[in-house]
């Protein structure tokens, strides 16, 4: 019975052991931390603190994700600059400096957090010398890594959440701006992997979505109807990485194209709402004048001659859904198909 209770308590403090500011502490000292703080659960949409609020507590994420936001440019709108996950501390710098909050911290979906009030945290620094030394070591490392840019990289070891509460383009842009290295995986409601993106130093080098790779896979990710969850983990490239499909575009360029293609695809699907429609070629040979889409048009023509539907072509041709619909719409307007 005693061993079971001890194991349960060890599991309760395991997230603290992984936190950069508490990693030097013993199990006994971590238990003291837990006793001085209190576990709180925040629902989606909750705000931990706003810009300008006094620094009155330190937070440590036990489960879930907290979104850190700052004002963007001259518009004054709040934009996500970082996502902090399990074991990440929030607000420890402001407690030491006494500065008001420079960011807003909000909760996209349910999160569980250990909250330690300012007075208790200051007392802990006096009571636990290793905590003070750990905090000093962390601050020194952050300064050495050019704190403002690299802290997000150090903290965002692993993130996950449901896309019902997160904006996928913002997640991609934040990971890119944070110069992170790792794999972003997007799954549907059944847990099936829809796409994987490999980031290296903030650059998207690889993307895979079904039978698609590279840029086309990235575009298709934003055109997929079912997207439920995401996970980001630091690490090496996925086994599926193919150097021939390496992406050269910037993340911003990819995102801009993706948004444009998605808008155009929505319009195209209003004209062709039935994905099982089968177009009939109106001639034996294809006449096509656009060099940029010549290869794709020829491939689509082959599938049309086989009597395949739009959905079948989307599942087989190695390009995103938008490009297929776009070429088919041109063929339809020009009377090449009916």
BAVEX-817567 format. One line per field, with one value per residue (C-alpha): residue number from 0; x, y, z. Coordinates in steps of 0.25 Angstrom, whole numbers, always signed. Example, Ala and Ser with C-alpha at 12.3 -4.5 7.8 and 13.67 -1.06 7.14 Angstrom:
% BAVEX-817567
nr c(0, 1)
u c(+49, +55)
v c(-18, -4)
w c(+31, +29)
***
This chain:
% BAVEX-817567
nr c(0, 1, 2, 3, 4, 5, 6, 7, 8, 9, 10, 11, 12, 13, 14, 15, 16, 17, 18, 19, 20, 21, 22, 23, 24, 25, 26, 27, 28, 29, 30, 31, 32, 33, 34, 35, 36, 37, 38, 39, 40, 41, 42, 43, 44, 45, 46, 47, 48, 49, 50, 51, 52, 53, 54, 55, 56, 57, 58, 59, 60, 61, 62, 63, 64, 65, 66, 67, 68, 69, 70, 71, 72, 73, 74, 75, 76, 77, 78, 79, 80, 81, 82, 83, 84, 85, 86, 87, 88, 89, 90, 91, 92, 93, 94, 95, 96, 97, 98, 99, 100, 101, 102, 103, 104, 105, 106, 107, 108, 109, 110, 111, 112, 113, 114, 115, 116, 117, 118, 119, 120, 121, 122, 123, 124, 125, 126, 127, 128, 129, 130, 131, 132, 133, 134, 135, 136, 137, 138, 139, 140, 141, 142, 143, 144, 145, 146, 147, 148, 149, 150, 151, 152, 153, 154, 155, 156, 157, 158, 159, 160, 161, 162, 163, 164, 165, 166, 167, 168, 169, 170, 171, 172, 173, 174, 175, 176, 177, 178, 179, 180, 181, 182, 183, 184, 185, 186, 187, 188, 189, 190, 191, 192, 193, 194, 195, 196, 197, 198, 199, 200, 201, 202, 203, 204, 205, 206, 207, 208, 209, 210, 211, 212, 213, 214, 215, 216, 217, 218, 219, 220, 221, 222, 223, 224, 225, 226, 227, 228, 229, 230, 231, 232, 233, 234, 235, 236, 237, 238, 239, 240, 241, 242, 243, 244, 245, 246, 247, 248, 249, 250, 251, 252, 253, 254, 255, 256, 257, 258, 259, 260, 261, 262, 263, 264, 265, 266, 267, 268, 269, 270, 271, 272, 273, 274, 275, 276, 277, 278, 279, 280, 281, 282, 283, 284, 285, 286, 287, 288, 289, 290, 291, 292, 293, 294, 295, 296, 297, 298, 299, 300, 301, 302, 303, 304, 305, 306, 307, 308, 309, 310, 311, 312, 313, 314, 315, 316, 317, 318, 319, 320, 321, 322, 323, 324, 325, 326, 327, 328, 329, 330, 331, 332, 333, 334, 335, 336, 337)
u c(+0, +11, +19, +6, +4, +19, +18, +5, +12, +24, +15, +9, +22, +28, +25, +33, +45, +45, +44, +56, +55, +53, +61, +72, +63, +61, +48, +46, +49, +39, +28, +30, +28, +15, +10, +13, +6, -8, -13, -23, -31, -34, -45, -43, -43, -38, -27, -16, -11, -11, -1, +2, -3, +6, +15, +8, +10, +19, +12, +16, +8, +5, -4, -9, -4, -3, -3, +6, +2, +7, +2, +5, +11, +3, -11, -10, -16, -12, -4, +2, +17, +19, +12, +17, +14, +16, +27, +29, +29, +22, +25, +37, +45, +35, +35, +50, +50, +37, +33, +18, +14, +20, +11, -3, -5, -18, -23, -28, -33, -34, -20, -16, -5, +2, +1, +11, +8, +19, +21, +22, +31, +41, +40, +44, +56, +61, +57, +63, +77, +77, +64, +72, +84, +75, +68, +81, +87, +74, +75, +90, +87, +76, +85, +96, +85, +80, +69, +58, +59, +64, +55, +43, +52, +57, +43, +35, +40, +26, +13, -1, -15, -28, -30, -43, -36, -24, -21, -13, -6, -2, +4, +12, +17, +20, +28, +36, +38, +43, +54, +50, +54, +44, +32, +18, +8, -7, -17, -32, -43, -40, -25, -21, -9, -13, +0, +15, +23, +38, +44, +59, +63, +49, +50, +40, +48, +39, +24, +16, +0, -5, +2, +7, +20, +27, +19, +7, +6, +7, -4, -13, -12, -20, -30, -33, -47, -44, -34, -35, -22, -7, +6, +19, +32, +46, +55, +60, +54, +43, +47, +38, +47, +51, +62, +56, +44, +51, +44, +51, +40, +39, +28, +21, +21, +15, +5, +1, -1, -8, -19, -20, -22, -32, -41, -40, -43, -56, -61, -57, -65, -77, -77, -73, -79, -80, -66, -71, -74, -67, -64, -64, -53, -58, -46, -36, -24, -22, -19, -13, -6, -1, +13, +13, +1, +4, +10, -2, -12, -7, -7, -21, -25, -20, -28, -40, -39, -39, -53, -48, -56, -50, -49, -41, -31, -29, -25, -15, -9, +3, -2, -12, -27, -27, -18, -26, -40, -33, -29, -42, -49, -41, -44, -58, -59, -51, -60, -49, -58, -73)
v c(+0, +10, +7, +10, +23, +27, +23, +32, +44, +42, +42, +55, +62, +56, +68, +77, +68, +71, +86, +94, +102, +90, +80, +81, +78, +65, +58, +63, +77, +75, +71, +84, +92, +84, +87, +102, +103, +99, +91, +99, +95, +105, +104, +108, +123, +126, +136, +134, +149, +161, +170, +180, +171, +170, +158, +151, +137, +126, +116, +102, +94, +80, +76, +84, +96, +111, +121, +133, +146, +160, +171, +170, +182, +195, +188, +185, +172, +160, +149, +136, +137, +123, +111, +106, +91, +81, +85, +99, +110, +123, +136, +133, +144, +155, +150, +153, +166, +171, +175, +175, +165, +167, +157, +151, +136, +130, +115, +110, +97, +91, +92, +88, +97, +98, +112, +117, +131, +142, +142, +127, +126, +136, +128, +116, +122, +125, +111, +103, +108, +98, +105, +119, +112, +105, +119, +126, +115, +116, +131, +130, +120, +128, +140, +132, +127, +141, +140, +147, +137, +124, +123, +118, +107, +102, +102, +96, +82, +76, +82, +76, +80, +80, +88, +92, +102, +105, +112, +103, +114, +121, +108, +107, +121, +121, +108, +115, +128, +120, +113, +99, +86, +74, +68, +74, +63, +65, +54, +53, +49, +34, +37, +34, +42, +53, +60, +61, +74, +73, +86, +89, +102, +108, +104, +94, +84, +72, +70, +57, +56, +43, +40, +54, +60, +73, +86, +78, +71, +84, +90, +78, +79, +92, +86, +73, +74, +66, +71, +68, +69, +73, +69, +75, +67, +71, +61, +55, +55, +44, +31, +35, +48, +48, +58, +59, +65, +75, +89, +101, +111, +120, +116, +129, +127, +113, +119, +130, +120, +110, +121, +126, +111, +108, +120, +117, +102, +106, +114, +102, +92, +101, +99, +84, +79, +64, +58, +45, +53, +46, +56, +51, +55, +62, +58, +47, +56, +67, +81, +90, +103, +106, +101, +102, +92, +84, +72, +71, +73, +62, +53, +57, +54, +40, +37, +44, +34, +23, +28, +32, +42, +54, +47, +36, +46, +53, +40, +36, +48, +54, +68, +75, +75, +90, +88, +76, +84, +96, +89, +81, +95, +100, +87, +89, +104, +101, +90, +79, +71, +70)
w c(+0, +4, -9, -17, -11, -13, -28, -29, -23, -32, -44, -39, -38, -51, -59, -49, -51, -66, -64, -66, -53, -44, -51, -40, -28, -21, -20, -6, -10, -22, -12, -4, -18, -20, -6, -7, -20, -24, -36, -45, -57, -68, -78, -93, -95, -81, -79, -69, -70, -79, -84, -73, -61, -49, -48, -36, -39, -46, -54, -58, -69, -65, -76, -89, -96, -93, -104, -102, -110, -112, -120, -135, -142, -143, -143, -129, -131, -122, -129, -124, -123, -115, -110, -96, -93, -82, -71, -77, -67, -69, -62, -54, -61, -57, -43, -41, -49, -43, -57, -62, -72, -86, -92, -91, -87, -91, -92, -106, -99, -85, -78, -64, -57, -44, -39, -29, -23, -23, -8, -8, -19, -13, +0, -7, -13, +1, +6, -6, -10, -22, -27, -27, -34, -44, -47, -49, -58, -67, -68, -71, -82, -88, -89, -96, -106, -109, -99, -108, -119, -114, -101, -109, -116, -102, -96, -108, -107, -109, -112, -115, -116, -124, -136, -132, -122, -130, -143, -152, -160, -147, -142, -154, -154, -139, -140, -152, -145, -133, -141, -136, -141, -141, -147, -147, -149, -152, -150, -152, -142, -143, -141, -155, -159, -169, -171, -165, -166, -163, -158, -157, -150, -154, -169, -174, -181, -183, -184, -186, -187, -192, -206, -207, -203, -203, -206, -211, -198, -190, -199, -198, -182, -183, -193, -185, -179, -167, -157, -142, -135, -136, -129, -130, -125, -126, -133, -146, -159, -161, -168, -180, -183, -198, -201, -215, -209, -201, -200, -204, -201, -188, -178, -181, -196, -194, -184, -194, -206, -197, -193, -207, -212, -202, -205, -220, -217, -209, -221, -231, -222, -223, -238, -237, -224, -227, -225, -232, -245, -257, -269, -283, -292, -305, -314, -315, -313, -303, -308, -297, -298, -283, -281, -266, -265, -277, -270, -260, -271, -279, -267, -264, -278, -277, -264, -272, -283, -273, -268, -254, -245, -239, -225, -232, -239, -226, -219, -230, -236, -228, -227, -218, -220, -224, -236, -241, -240, -246, -258, -260, -259, -270, -279, -276, -280, -293, -296, -295, -286, -283)
***
